[in-house]
Amino acid sequence: MRLGSGTFAACCVVIQVLGVALFLRGFFPAPVRSSSRTEHQAEPPAPEPSAGDRSNWTKLPPPLFRKVVIMLIDGLRDDFVFGSKGVKFMPYTTYLVEKGASHSFVAEAKLPTVTMPRIKALMTGSLPGFIDVVRNLNSPALVEDNVITQAKAAGKRIIFYGDETWVKLFPKHFVEYDGTTSFFVSDYTEVDDNVTRHLDKVLKRGDWDVLILHYLGLDHIGHVSGPSSPLIGHKLREMDSVLMKIHTSLLSEERETLVPNLLVLCGDHGMSEAGGHGASSVEELNTALILISSAFERKPGDIRHPKHVQQTDLAATLAIGLGLPIPGNSVGSLLFPTVEGRPVREQLRFLHLNAVQLSKLLQENVPSYTKEPGFEQFKMSERLHGNWIRLYLEENNSEVLFNLGAKVRRQYLEALRTLSLSLSRQMAQYDIYSMLVGTVMVLEVLVLLLLSIPQALSNKAELEVPLWSPVFSLLFYLLFLVLSALHVIVCTSAESSCYFCGLSWLTAGGVMALISALLCAVVSALAKVFADGRLLRKNPAHPKARWSELDVLILLGTLGHVLSLGASSFVEEEHQTWYFLINTLCLALCHELYRNCFLRDDCEPQPCSHVEQGLVSSEPALWDRNIHCNVSEPHRVSKSPTSLDTLRGYEKWMVLASPWVILTCCRLLRSLNQTGVQWAHRTDLGHWLTSSDHKAELSVLAALSLLVIFVLVQRRCSLTSKVAMALGLLGVYCYRAAIGNVLFPWQRDSKDISKPHNLPVLVLSLLIQTLMTKFIWKPLRHDAAEITIMHYWFGQAFFYFQGNSNNIATVDISAGFVGLDTYMEVPAVFLTAFATFAGPVLWASHLVSFLSSETCSGSALSHACFCYALACSFPVSAYIILVTSLRHHLFIWSVFSPKLLYEGMHVLITAAICVFFTAMDQTNTKS
């Protein structure tokens, strides 16, 4: 069966998408879980330890607080409360922290630092899987043991107002709720007003036990304008007044009931210096956590500095405070300051319940749990606790009892710390089988693409796929039977859950058939390469092939980039790699232009010499090596051979200057958005432009950018298209002016949010494309393969020029709501993905446009599709192998895993691009 190289490449990338998806499903596994019941109250609590005498305390301790109010402020960074901003904008909260009846903590969140996984961590005490960053878009109901479910089962009435993620996670748990969408980040006022408007009424009522408030406005301001925006101060002041209202109401109620209440002020995650979150910077991980209650009396002179704790510790603390069982999957420890005012027996009882729960979780997830230091410490603490109980029941109030109690307390706290640490390290188990199957599919596609280069880049741009040959069929059936047998053996002997084994036999069989077919195709292609190699060595008609300097640069650049992905620092700063590669490419093109313009017949290069063809030029059958410029070569992109020697005046000077203009543009783009990790905190032009003090300058830049875009694009447009484009660009400016991003000349500066500073990225991208099209690719007559790789490199560089990085926090979700006045999931997700990968998509679109308009060859688009697929497949395949080997690396979750998600998305976009290439190629062929 014969396939065009473009169609073949598109099919390969689609298969690779399936392989990458299966690998991701295995790589991002489920966290440690308790195998016991979902709700713990069906199981009686552990009795109090005893040594000889039997203890009579076999039930859960009574609640410590009558009512609990949880005020969660999305994006509440710790320095917003404990730093200078807190002193300035949150005076009441600062008073409570420094002098009031409260305990303050800096709670460290774990990856991923996005809302849904953080809510799960707060309420379950467990460590959500990294894949929850994807589920954050549409949260499923939470079936894991948690504080909310326990409270509802205990008959407590729970009211919720705020982020609708809670309603999705806990359906039918609230007696009253009002959810607001968390993704419409342009709204930072109404989204909080919809929460606060319920307070006056609900605080006067006595028909509830738990009140949860989730405020989103602070996080939305961060997404749109960053943590330095003046709006941050206004929002913090608003939150401070809400806290004061709640606290005052609880205090007045306590005067009547004489039973303490608890007010919890916390954040789900922090906020990066760019305003986003999702990664592992200190600003994103550290959140404020304040527990306020009249039970936490503070004596004069009692200075309580914020202590560093884990965010997962809140679940155990809330459970103890409400008189509930600690969630079974919790890896957190009780925040001991909340109970240190209670009698010693109660303190030890609380610590023992927490230690028993952690030790059970350890037993269920660590086979050699008896050798764990935490388990040994727990058993020692339990024995000492039993001795203390014996002395206590003997009514021994001596100093011995006091000292032993202090020792038991210290021992329990150390055991809790060690157990929690051990469980956090065991947070997940990889699904190796699913990872292996996905890796095999990805590598088979890569090898098949590499072996198909001679046929795919030939003038015909066609491949022979021997699907129906007898040898192919026999090998296929043998492989299919062997793989199916292995699948049965693995799935029946697997001790842990496996996603691929959980698929239906029909689906799993289809995957095995696909792997078998791919392997047969690889064997067939390998045999053909060896056969053709022997023929070529016997055929004198083909001259010896030479590698051009550009071929060497492309090969070394690709290999260097792939190798760099094995180091965490290079992954964090990958933008530097791409900046270096495109700068080196510009210098290489400059060298080639100058050599062709100034060297004459006494040197090897001729005035009209052209660059040798191909990404990989080891096959001499791929092109004609005749250097005479009057040779007709259909695979070249020029309609006619254009010699640099024929250029005169303005055009020649533009040819000579164009590489330096491109380098200057790239340098300006680097200054627009600082990205990565090491230098992301430095002020750049983007920060200066988005400052509310420079809205006039941003408005002028935006207007000029839109004008230049019109000038650069309108050259090939009809009159109707020009008018439509002009109105569209005017509409863009009007929209931005309407939402307060930019100004019209007659408007006054509102000092409001200002964000659209990336228009120069689009302008300079179009300018670079214009310069390279007219003054580099045409004069030098590069072939489709080389032009494709150059487009790919520039597309990757522009991904980072936009301000993106391999860090989830740099995803600008505000772009997903342009033109929307309400949250609509599908358009929002599409717009966010398109805005994030606008650079690669724009350069891929230009590649199609350029090859369609500049070439008379029907194979150019097929060659481009094949080369684009190969350029994407190589780093993705290599990175999958790298992260598999580095899966126990210290930075696997903070550095390598986010990059893996980006690579998965990149493969999906590449598949869409290749399908588009193939469709355009078919359209051109028919026309």
C-alpha positions, 0 to 999 in steps of 0.5 A: 500500500502506497501512502504520501509522506505527509499522510504517513507522517500524520498517521504516525503522529496520531499514533504517537499521541495515543502512546504519549497519552498512555504513558502519561496515564501510567506516569502520573499515578494515583497517590497512596490510599487506605484500602479500608472503608471510605468512612471511618466512623464505621470502625471504632476508634483505637482505645487508649494505650494501657499497661496492666490497667484497662483504660475506660477511654475507648470513644472519640474525644468530644469536639473542641469547638462548637462552630467552625468557619473556614475562610479560604482566600484563593492565592493568599501568599504568606507574605500578603498576611505576615509581610509588609502588605499585611501590616498595611492592608490587613490591620485587624488580621495583623493584630490577631496574629501579633496579639490576639487569641490565635496561632499562625502558620506558614503552610507549605502546599505540595505540587501541583499548586492549583485549586482543586488538588489543594482543596483535596489536600486541605480536606483529606490530608492526602497528597493529590496526584500531579494529574489532578492539574488536568482534572482541575478544569472539571472536578469529579466528585471526591470519593476519598475519605475527607473531613466534609464527608465525616462531618455530614455523616456525624449530622453536622450541617455545612453551608458553603459559598464561593468557588463551585469546585467545592460543589463538584467535589462534595455534591449533596454535602451542603445544606445550603450553597451558592457556587461561583465559577473559578475560571472567569478571571476577569471578574475580581469584584462580583465573584467575591460580592456573591460570597459576602452578601450571604454573611449578614444573614447566615452569621445571625442564624444558629442552624449550622455547624460548619461554614466554608467561604472561598474567595476568588478575587485575589487570585483573579487579580494575580492572574490578570495583573500580578502580585504587585498590582495596586488592586491587591491592596484593595482586595486584602483590605476587603478581606480584612474587613470580612474577617473582622465581621466574622470574628466579631460575630463569633465572639458575640455568640460565644458570650452566650454559649460559653463554648469556643468557636474556631475561625480558620483563615487560609489560602489554597496556594500562593502566587508567583511573581508573574501572578500565576501558580501551579509550580514549585517556587516559594511564592507559590508553595507558601500560604498563610494559615491562621487559627483563631479562637478564644480557646487559644488564650495568649498571656501578655508578652506571649510572642507567637511567630508563624511556624512552618507546617504542611498544608495537609496538617489542617485535615487532622486538626479540623477532624480533632476540633470537630470530634471526628475521625481523622481521614484515613488517607491523611498524611498530615499531623495534628497542629499541636498548638491548637490542643496544648491548652488542654489537659495532658491526658487529652493531648496524648489521646489526640496524638495517639489517634493521629499516630494510629491513623498514620501507622495504619496507612503506612502498613497498607502502603509500605511492605517493610513498614516494621523497619520504618523509623516512624513505626518504631518511634510510634510503638515506643511512644505507645508503650510509654503512653501506656505507662503514663496511663497506669500512673495516671489511673493510680492518681499519681500527681507526682513530678514523675507523672508530669515528666513522663507525660512531657516525654511521651508528648515529645516522642509522639510528635517526633513519631508523627513527623517521621511517619508523615515524612515517610508517607509523603515519600511513598506518595505514589506508585508508578504504573510501569506496565502502562508506561512501558506500552506507551513508550514502545508505541512512541519509540516504534513511531520514531524509528519508523519515521527515521527509517522512512526518510529516504522514501519520504523525502524523495521527489515522489514523496511516497512510501510503500507500506507492505501491510498485505505481504505474506511475510508481514502477515506471518510476523504480525500474527506471531508478534500479536500472539506473543504480546497478548500472552505477555499481557495476560501474564502481566495483568493476572500477576500484577499486585497493584492496579494498572490502567492498561490492564483495566481496559477491555480485552477488545481495546487492549487487543487493538493496542497489541495489534497496533504495536505488532503492526508497527514493529512489522513495519519497522522490520520491513523498512529496516530490511529495505534500507539495507537492501537499498544501501547495497544497491547504492554502493554498486551504482556509480550514477550517484555521486558521494554525498556532502553535508552542508553547514546548515545540515550539520547545525540542524543535526547538532542543534537537535541532538544538543537540545535533546541531551539538555533535557536530561538536566533539571536546570536546562529544563527550567531554562529551556528558553535559553537553549532555543534562544541560542539555537535561533541566534546561531541559525541566524549567524549561520545564514548570515555567513552563507549569505555573505559567502555567496555574495562576496566570494567569487570563482576562486573560492569553492562557493559559486555566486548562485550556489544553493544550500544542500537539501534535507534534514538528514542528507546521508542518502544521495538519492534524495536530490541532485547535487548539480550546483548549476543554477539553471538546473530545474529542481522541482523540490526547491521552493523557488519558482525560478532560481534566484541568484544573489549576484543578480540582486542590486541596490536596496534588495542586496542591502536588505539581504545583507542586513536581514540576519542582523535585523532578525537578531535585533528583533530576537534580542528585543523579544528576550527583554519583553518577557523574562521567563524560566526560573533563575531570572524570572524575578527580574523586571522586564519590559512586560512588567513596565508596560503592564504597570498601571502607571504606564497605561498610556505608553502601552496604549500607544504601543498597542495601537502601533502594533496593530497598525504594523500588523495590518501593513505586514499582512495586507500585502496579499489580501484583496480589498474586501479582506483588507477592510475586514482585517482593518475592522477586526484590528480596530475591534481588538483595540476597542475591546481592550479599551472597553475592559480597561486594558488600554485607553483612547486618546480622550479617556482618562487613565483609570489605573485599572488592570493592564495586560495586553503587552504581547502584541509586539511579539506578534508584530516581530514574528510577522516581521521576521517571517517577512524578512526571511521569506523575501531576503533569505529563503528565496535568494538562498533557495533552501529546500522544504526540509530545511525551511521546515526545521527553521520554522520549527525552531522559531516556533519553539523560540516564540513559545518562550518569547510569549513569556511561557516556560516549562512551568504551569504557573506561566499559563495565562488562563485570562486569555481563555476568557477574551470575549466571554462574559460567562464561563464556558468550558470548551471555548475557554480551554481552547482559547487558553491552549491556543494562546499558550501555543500561539508561537508554534501554531503561527509559525506552522501556519506560515510554513503552509502559506509559504510552501503553498505560494512559493513552490511549484512542487506538489511534494513540498507540503508532504516533505514539510509535514514529514519533517515537522513530525520527525522534529517533534517526535525525536525530542518527545521520544527521548524525553519519555525515556529520560523521565522514566530513568529519572522518575526517582529524581529529587525534582521529578515533580517540580521540574520534569513532570510539568515539562512532560505535560507540555510535551504531551500537549505539544504532540497533540498540537503537532498532530493537528498541524500535520493533519492540516498539512495533509489536508492542504496538500490534498487540496493543492493536489486536486486543484 
